[in-house]
Amino acid sequence: PVLYGMIDPFAETNQIRISRVFFGANGINNSLLSNDSISFSSVDVILELTDLNYIYYSMELEAWLIEKDSGLFSNEPYIAYELSAIPMNRFFSSVSQEGFTHLKLQVVSDDLKEPAVVIEKVFKQPKIIQPSRYETQLRLYSTSKRSTLIWDPPEDAGYHEVSFEVCYNELVDGIVISKMIQWSLTSPILSLDNTKQMVIDGDRFMRRISIKLSGQHSQNIKKLTSVTLEVLSGSESAKDYFKSYSIAADHNGQPISNVINGLGVIGVYTKASMTDLELTARALDSLVSGQITRHLRFVKYDIGGVGGEV
């Protein structure tokens, strides 16, 4: 079996993908000619919360189909598995009070000689210290004016990431459309006094916006609406999961995997967010008139409601 997915214990729902791969005795090329489905016809997926000695809770994941109307194996029944929102919220939200320390995922099927197993440590949520929860504006307008992001990471987390989501309205052919861009940063992240820190200067922030928006729609009038700041902390397997987008094997040619009796990567992570942030007046001036982003045609005035004509 092949397992891929990321599990956030504090999210309302999570999905993972479980499929299978064939390596027949006659080689991979002949195996690809078979009519076998890449999805299991019958499989039980069980999630346990455990301290590796005692099982605190066990639940079976719900299967659901993924529709795919084109491409390789387009007629196959793509099946994924979903963690129910109610048990996830009810049990993971008390992670600090409960005694469990790990998440154990098992895939059981009559087609398998042995269950496929993933065991990952469960983390508490990170806590953003600076900006404080009372701050609503980001001071990002020049190289010399910087904002320092400080957060308290969960213990033993091996992967850290900071992401920005910038929402804006854009005037397209007389219609106002709501759009969004986002990007992630994994460096430079500093460790100091049991906290993680990242210094973000205004030029770096504006340059990211310019890179994301430079293109065919760069000349449309735009109005920034909000910024979301998010801090993510996760397991080493979470790092491997993100790496798998660009590399599937290590330097020795071995697949990157944390699945026992299988392949793939299941990562565990938690995150904290600050939503509906704004730019200070000077930062907004930099976005509208600064050398890096003025070609994007951001404006300060209201350009109308989303979906409506101006």
C-alpha atoms as one frame of an Amber mdcrd trajectory, in Angstrom:
protein
   0.000   0.000   0.000   0.966   3.624  -0.559  -0.131   6.193   2.041   0.088
   9.962   1.702  -1.357  12.744   3.822  -0.894  15.354   6.512  -2.839  15.198
   9.780  -3.547  18.310  11.851  -4.974  17.026  15.153  -6.792  20.313  15.793
  -8.413  20.687  12.366 -12.075  19.878  11.859 -11.339  17.320   9.133  -8.319
  15.619   7.633  -7.973  13.488   4.518  -5.358  10.915   3.575  -4.897   9.017
   0.339  -4.403   5.241   0.379  -3.641   3.371  -2.832  -1.475   0.483  -3.918
   1.343  -0.184  -6.337   2.187  -3.388  -8.190   5.612  -4.867  -8.813   4.996
  -8.195 -10.530   7.500 -10.968 -11.095   7.782  -9.927 -14.751   8.852  -6.363
 -13.985   7.143  -3.015 -13.583   6.393  -2.528 -17.303   4.372  -5.738 -17.508
   2.674  -4.943 -14.203   1.405  -1.647 -15.640  -0.394  -3.590 -18.377  -2.594
  -5.395 -15.849  -6.146  -4.277 -15.167  -5.694  -4.130 -11.412  -7.097  -1.064
  -9.708  -4.686   1.176  -7.830  -7.343   1.444  -5.083  -8.230  -1.300  -2.624
 -11.673  -2.850  -3.048 -11.949  -3.452   0.681  -9.810  -1.924   3.395 -10.155
  -0.860   7.032  -8.265   2.238   8.158  -7.955   2.565  11.932  -6.608   5.528
  13.882  -5.457   5.053  17.471  -4.377   7.546  20.118  -1.801   5.817  22.283
   1.188   6.196  24.576   2.627   3.096  22.837   1.489   0.957  25.766  -2.183
   1.819  26.211  -4.785   2.726  23.560  -6.806   5.737  24.739  -9.072   5.889
  21.742  -9.608   4.080  18.459 -11.754   5.008  15.469 -12.256   3.857  11.908
 -11.825   6.355   9.101 -14.593   6.979   6.614 -13.953   6.217   2.948 -14.958
   8.614   0.165 -14.398   8.678  -3.581 -12.241  11.175  -5.466 -13.565  11.853
  -8.948 -10.950  12.035 -11.695 -12.180  12.617 -15.242  -8.927  12.543 -17.179
  -5.371  11.263 -17.147  -3.811   7.923 -16.269  -6.155   5.516 -14.442  -9.009
   7.994 -14.970 -11.613   5.230 -14.731 -10.333   3.837 -11.444 -12.247   4.458
  -8.190  -9.914   6.796  -6.357 -10.661   6.298  -2.666  -9.415   8.503   0.151
 -10.158   8.359   3.856 -11.433  11.107   6.088 -11.100  11.648   9.820 -14.468
  12.478  11.316 -14.712  16.047  12.587 -16.486  15.215  15.861 -13.978  12.691
  17.296 -11.042  14.792  16.075 -12.204  17.897  17.912 -13.375  16.039  20.972
 -10.277  14.026  21.665  -7.390  15.966  20.163  -8.449  19.239  21.765  -7.612
  17.724  25.159  -4.162  16.551  24.094  -2.517  18.398  27.010  -4.769  16.658
  29.561  -4.882  13.175  28.064  -2.051  10.701  28.465  -1.594   9.744  24.830
   1.561  10.861  23.081   1.345   9.246  19.643  -0.944   8.708  16.721  -1.009
   5.216  15.209  -2.562   4.630  11.792  -3.217   1.084  10.580  -4.360  -0.096
   7.156  -5.851  -3.596   7.232  -7.011  -5.517   4.161  -7.493  -9.114   3.034
  -5.201  -8.172   0.146  -2.313  -7.495   2.544  -0.188 -10.068   4.310   0.470
  -7.606   7.135  -1.159  -4.289   8.117   0.575  -1.114   6.990   1.389   1.005
  10.046   2.425   4.613  10.720   3.338   5.831  14.225   3.841   9.580  14.712
   4.210  11.822  17.751   1.309  14.199  18.505   2.189  17.857  19.086   0.534
  20.679  20.950  -0.272  23.809  18.977   2.419  26.507  18.626   1.730  29.826
  20.316   2.436  33.129  18.569   4.042  35.547  21.040   4.850  38.466  18.733
   2.917  40.091  17.146   0.638  39.954  20.171  -2.996  38.995  19.725  -3.931
  42.652  20.263  -1.944  43.847  17.232  -3.869  44.145  13.986  -1.323  45.813
  11.698   1.972  44.701  10.158   4.797  47.239   9.897   6.392  46.182   6.639
   7.496  49.004   4.366  11.291  49.020   3.970  14.451  47.025   4.531  15.174
  49.003   7.692  11.651  48.550   9.100  11.220  44.958  10.113   8.675  42.876
  11.984   9.978  40.122  14.230   7.789  37.060  14.454   8.273  35.076  17.680
   6.468  31.876  18.591   6.608  29.119  21.186   6.938  25.850  19.243   5.673
  22.459  20.428   8.307  20.294  22.054  10.241  17.931  19.760   8.791  19.363
  16.543  11.317  18.832  13.768   9.748  21.024  11.077   8.774  24.704  11.187
   7.209  26.896   8.539   5.828  30.428   8.337   3.261  31.301   5.688   1.461
  34.431   4.520  -1.913  34.640   2.819  -2.707  37.980   1.154  -6.322  38.553
   0.107  -7.270  41.308  -2.312 -10.024  42.459  -4.653  -9.215  42.825  -8.346
 -11.129  44.710 -11.030 -11.420  42.397 -14.057 -13.434  43.619 -17.060 -15.553
  45.841 -14.841 -16.261  43.100 -12.274 -14.696  43.002  -8.789 -13.301  39.537
  -8.017 -11.902  38.344  -4.691  -8.489  36.681  -5.020  -5.709  35.357  -2.809
  -1.991  34.597  -2.978   0.096  32.723  -0.449   3.670  31.655   0.149   5.669
  29.774   2.752   9.049  30.438   4.358  11.179  27.836   6.097  14.260  29.999
   6.656  15.890  31.860   8.215  14.281  30.648  11.450  16.312  31.303  14.598
  16.122  29.528  17.974  16.383  31.700  21.094  15.334  30.975  24.698  13.070
  28.057  23.767  11.327  30.133  21.089  11.519  30.327  17.323  12.012  33.677
  15.599  11.872  34.998  12.073  12.733  38.545  11.030  10.721  39.766   8.037
  11.585  43.060   6.383   9.249  45.098   4.234  11.209  44.715   1.005  11.163
  40.941   1.336   7.409  40.944   1.916   6.712  43.273  -1.028   9.024  41.320
  -3.298   7.043  38.146  -2.624   3.823  39.926  -3.596   5.471  41.206  -6.764
   6.685  37.738  -7.756   3.293  36.161  -7.117   1.306  38.781  -9.045   3.586
  39.763 -11.912   1.993  38.358 -15.060  -0.998  38.697 -17.319  -3.212  40.384
 -14.718  -0.595  42.692 -13.228  -2.186  45.787 -14.825  -5.633  45.296 -13.264
  -6.538  47.621 -10.378  -6.347  45.872  -7.006  -7.288  46.636  -3.386  -5.710
  44.706  -0.511  -8.323  43.397   1.944  -6.476  41.343   4.577  -3.338  39.411
   5.499  -3.190  36.100   7.388  -0.035  35.010   9.197   0.353  31.312  10.015
   2.964  29.332  11.924   3.200  25.580  11.332   5.170  23.058  13.406   5.338
  19.370  12.664   7.215  16.111  12.694  10.261  15.214  10.629   7.839  13.232
   8.486   5.959  16.454   7.771   9.206  17.801   6.315   9.547  14.623   4.252
   5.962  15.015   3.041   6.644  18.482   1.665   9.956  17.302   0.184   8.113
  14.509  -1.633   6.604  17.105  -3.968  10.035  17.518  -5.566  11.998  14.398
  -4.596  10.741  10.848  -4.018  13.969   9.153  -2.934  17.015   9.886  -0.808
  20.629  10.070  -2.015  20.867   6.272  -1.966  17.802   5.891  -4.171  15.617
   4.591  -1.349  12.019   5.887  -1.233  11.296   8.530   1.388   8.766   6.782
   3.629   7.679   6.406   7.257   5.194   3.597   6.530   5.910   0.164   8.028
   4.973  -2.595   5.532   4.230   0.022   2.894   5.361   3.198   1.162   4.523
   6.876   1.396   4.570   9.576   4.051   2.024  10.479   6.727   3.045  13.662
   8.566   1.583  15.220  11.712   1.559  18.978  12.277  -0.185  21.734  14.202
  -0.524  25.421  13.443  -1.492  28.801  14.846  -2.868  31.718  12.835  -3.423
  35.461  13.057  -6.190  36.450  10.655  -7.620  39.709   9.278  -4.349  41.606
   9.695  -3.855  44.943   7.918  -0.832  46.907   6.764   0.091  50.133   8.492
  -0.472  53.354   6.534   3.224  53.518   5.597   3.274  49.855   4.575   0.202
  50.423   2.414   1.932  53.450   0.832   4.869  51.180   0.030   2.567  48.618
  -1.580   0.788  51.249  -3.692   3.692  53.539  -4.620   6.906  51.685  -3.740
   9.390  50.730  -6.436   8.924  46.985  -5.925   5.121  46.774  -6.268   3.819
  49.984  -7.867   3.531  48.254 -11.268   0.872  45.952  -9.755  -1.605  48.883
  -9.505  -2.760  48.484  -5.924  -4.963  51.377  -4.742  -6.160  52.674  -1.382
  -9.711  53.542  -2.387 -12.641  51.137  -2.460 -13.146  49.491  -5.854 -16.591
  48.033  -5.113 -18.114  44.858  -3.752 -17.033  41.382  -4.774 -18.953  40.110
  -7.809 -20.398  43.519  -8.557 -19.711  46.027 -11.272 -17.918  49.265 -10.528
